[in-house]
């Protein structure tokens, strides 16, 4: 089992390392025990967090309201919950 995610019922918990201000939003592979995500949004006034929620929702094919930052709101290291997705987290690395 990967260290960067866990699944409990319909909830997937992700451990993320987020790099705001990138050229484009993309999954950049693993960063230690976290999934690294580059975001095109700048880290200003919560815009990177909003972009992160939309990006993760798109990856897991759920509406943005099903994605929530549970830990690390002001940090690059975040814990995010995704509800109701049928997408396997491992497939994001493929």
Backbone bond lengths (Angstrom), bond angles and torsions (degrees), N, CA, C in turn:
res aa  C-N    CA-C-N  psi(-1)  N-CA   C-N-CA  omega(-1)  CA-C   N-CA-C  phi
1 X - - - 1.448 - - 1.530 110.48 -
2 X 1.317 115.15 139.59 1.464 120.53 -179.88 1.524 110.44 -72.97
3 X 1.326 115.33 150.03 1.462 119.49 -179.92 1.527 111.53 -84.08
4 X 1.324 118.30 -16.60 1.467 121.31 -173.24 1.529 113.84 -87.28
5 X 1.325 117.59 -3.76 1.466 118.99 174.47 1.515 110.32 -150.10
6 X 1.328 114.83 158.77 1.463 121.56 171.83 1.514 107.06 -144.13
7 X 1.327 116.01 156.68 1.467 120.79 -179.25 1.521 108.33 -128.10
8 X 1.321 115.81 131.23 1.452 121.61 175.85 1.526 106.98 -134.90
9 X 1.317 116.19 104.49 1.464 120.01 -175.48 1.511 109.99 64.64
10 X 1.324 116.63 -126.88 1.468 119.72 -179.23 1.531 112.59 -92.78
11 X 1.343 117.57 7.61 1.465 121.76 -177.74 1.529 110.30 -105.86
12 X 1.333 115.51 125.17 1.466 122.00 174.09 1.527 106.14 -106.33
13 X 1.334 116.39 125.99 1.459 121.21 176.62 1.519 108.14 -104.83
14 X 1.325 116.09 126.84 1.462 122.34 -178.42 1.519 109.84 -111.25
15 X 1.327 116.76 142.03 1.458 122.49 170.38 1.524 105.21 -105.02
16 X 1.339 115.99 118.61 1.463 121.03 -172.91 1.517 111.89 -121.09
17 X 1.333 114.66 146.93 1.466 122.46 167.56 1.524 104.57 -114.85
18 X 1.327 116.64 115.25 1.462 121.10 -171.89 1.519 110.21 -107.39
19 X 1.332 115.70 132.69 1.461 122.07 177.92 1.526 108.47 -116.55
20 X 1.340 117.99 96.71 1.463 120.11 179.20 1.521 111.44 -75.94
21 X 1.326 116.36 164.73 1.455 121.36 176.84 1.516 114.03 76.41
22 X 1.323 117.92 19.67 1.470 121.54 179.38 1.528 109.74 -79.59
23 X 1.323 116.25 169.12 1.458 120.52 179.46 1.525 111.54 -65.19
24 X 1.342 116.46 -38.45 1.468 120.65 177.57 1.519 109.35 -148.69
25 X 1.324 115.70 158.83 1.466 120.37 179.01 1.515 109.25 -81.91
26 X 1.340 116.28 128.42 1.462 120.75 -178.57 1.516 110.45 -165.05
27 X 1.325 115.06 161.05 1.461 121.25 172.29 1.518 106.92 -85.72
28 X 1.323 115.70 128.58 1.467 120.40 -173.62 1.525 111.99 -109.63
29 X 1.335 117.90 19.21 1.456 120.44 178.54 1.517 111.68 91.07
30 X 1.319 115.73 -158.52 1.457 119.81 -177.21 1.526 111.00 -96.24
31 X 1.332 115.34 145.35 1.459 123.37 176.64 1.520 105.14 -126.21
32 X 1.318 117.49 91.22 1.460 121.36 -173.23 1.519 109.50 65.46
33 X 1.336 117.30 -120.56 1.469 120.94 179.89 1.523 111.76 -100.95
34 X 1.333 116.71 19.94 1.466 121.24 -179.94 1.521 110.48 -124.28
35 X 1.325 115.89 155.24 1.461 121.78 172.60 1.519 106.89 -85.61
36 X 1.334 117.60 125.68 1.462 121.11 -178.57 1.522 109.62 -90.60
37 X 1.322 115.24 128.65 1.457 121.80 177.45 1.519 108.32 -123.27
38 X 1.332 115.93 125.99 1.463 121.15 173.10 1.528 107.50 -93.12
39 X 1.333 116.65 135.45 1.465 121.41 -179.80 1.520 110.10 -120.79
40 X 1.329 115.89 136.74 1.456 120.50 177.52 1.524 111.40 -72.43
41 X 1.318 117.87 -21.62 1.468 121.67 -177.79 1.526 110.94 -72.48
42 X 1.340 116.38 144.46 1.467 119.70 176.42 1.527 111.23 -77.99
43 X 1.334 117.09 155.88 1.471 120.13 179.82 1.531 111.23 -81.90
44 X 1.342 117.11 57.68 1.458 122.50 -175.33 1.524 109.50 -124.54
45 X 1.325 116.56 129.09 1.470 122.64 173.41 1.527 113.75 51.55
46 X 1.325 116.78 38.57 1.454 120.28 176.29 1.512 115.48 75.70
47 X 1.343 117.09 5.05 1.474 118.71 -177.32 1.524 112.57 -66.21
48 X 1.326 116.94 -34.86 1.471 119.38 178.65 1.525 110.21 -66.97
49 X 1.332 117.65 -39.78 1.471 119.84 178.57 1.522 110.71 -64.91
50 X 1.337 117.77 -41.70 1.475 120.68 177.12 1.524 110.46 -61.47
51 X 1.323 116.07 -44.67 1.468 120.37 179.33 1.525 110.53 -63.87
52 X 1.339 116.71 -38.38 1.461 120.80 178.50 1.529 110.68 -61.34
53 X 1.326 116.93 -46.58 1.472 120.54 -179.86 1.522 110.59 -60.75
54 X 1.334 117.48 -43.62 1.476 120.53 178.64 1.530 110.97 -64.89
55 X 1.341 116.70 -42.06 1.461 120.94 -178.53 1.529 111.26 -64.68
56 X 1.336 116.84 -47.67 1.468 120.78 179.54 1.529 110.13 -63.69
57 X 1.332 117.23 -41.11 1.467 120.77 177.75 1.524 110.36 -58.50
58 X 1.319 116.93 -42.73 1.463 120.88 178.44 1.516 112.27 -64.07
59 X 1.323 116.67 -41.98 1.472 121.08 179.05 1.526 111.07 -61.50
60 X 1.335 116.36 -38.49 1.462 120.87 -176.09 1.533 113.27 -98.07
61 X 1.347 115.87 4.58 1.475 121.68 176.65 1.535 112.43 54.95
62 X 1.335 115.20 47.63 1.470 121.88 175.11 1.527 107.53 -130.12
63 X 1.342 117.64 160.11 1.465 118.94 175.13 1.536 110.30 -68.03
64 X 1.333 117.93 150.76 1.466 120.78 -179.25 1.530 113.53 -54.33
65 X 1.328 118.50 -28.53 1.478 120.31 179.82 1.534 111.71 -66.14
66 X 1.356 117.86 -14.45 1.471 121.92 178.94 1.528 112.19 -89.41
67 X 1.332 116.94 4.02 1.462 121.46 -178.80 1.528 107.90 -119.86
68 X 1.332 116.21 132.45 1.463 120.02 -176.23 1.524 110.44 -141.02
69 X 1.332 116.44 134.97 1.462 121.08 174.00 1.525 106.97 -80.38
70 X 1.319 116.70 117.11 1.464 121.67 -177.04 1.530 111.72 -95.15
71 X 1.319 116.85 -23.15 1.464 120.58 -175.69 1.518 108.13 -155.83
72 X 1.342 117.62 142.14 1.460 120.96 173.97 1.510 114.81 87.57
73 X 1.324 116.91 31.25 1.467 121.40 -178.16 1.529 112.49 -51.73
74 X 1.337 117.45 -39.97 1.469 122.01 -177.40 1.529 112.73 -102.79
75 X 1.328 116.41 11.19 1.460 120.95 -174.03 1.526 111.07 -117.51
76 X 1.329 116.63 161.56 1.467 119.91 172.81 1.523 110.83 -74.82
77 X 1.321 115.45 -24.90 1.467 120.60 -178.87 1.530 107.88 -94.35
78 X 1.324 116.93 116.38 1.466 120.79 -173.11 1.520 111.89 -129.90
79 X 1.315 114.50 155.16 1.464 121.91 171.46 1.524 105.39 -117.23
80 X 1.335 115.75 121.75 1.465 121.99 -173.45 1.525 109.06 -123.88
81 X 1.337 115.99 138.01 1.465 121.12 176.36 1.521 110.23 -107.04
82 X 1.330 114.98 136.36 1.467 122.49 175.81 1.521 107.34 -119.61
83 X 1.327 116.92 127.55 1.474 121.44 -179.21 1.526 111.03 -109.89
84 X 1.345 114.53 138.49 1.458 120.55 169.47 1.514 116.76 75.46
85 X 1.323 118.41 23.09 1.465 120.36 179.62 1.529 111.02 -96.75
86 X 1.332 115.34 143.94 1.467 120.07 174.48 1.530 110.67 -101.68
87 X 1.330 117.29 1.51 1.462 121.61 -179.88 1.533 109.05 -79.52
88 X 1.328 116.07 130.44 1.468 120.57 178.25 1.526 109.04 -76.25
89 X 1.332 119.07 127.50 1.464 120.57 -179.40 1.530 112.95 -55.08
90 X 1.336 117.25 -35.52 1.467 120.40 -179.47 1.525 111.91 -58.14
91 X 1.337 117.17 -29.99 1.462 120.43 -176.80 1.526 112.04 -67.60
92 X 1.326 118.44 -17.96 1.462 121.26 179.51 1.524 111.62 -68.66
93 X 1.315 116.95 -23.61 1.461 121.00 -179.26 1.527 112.55 -87.62
94 X 1.332 116.49 -11.57 1.455 121.41 -177.53 1.477 112.11 -70.47
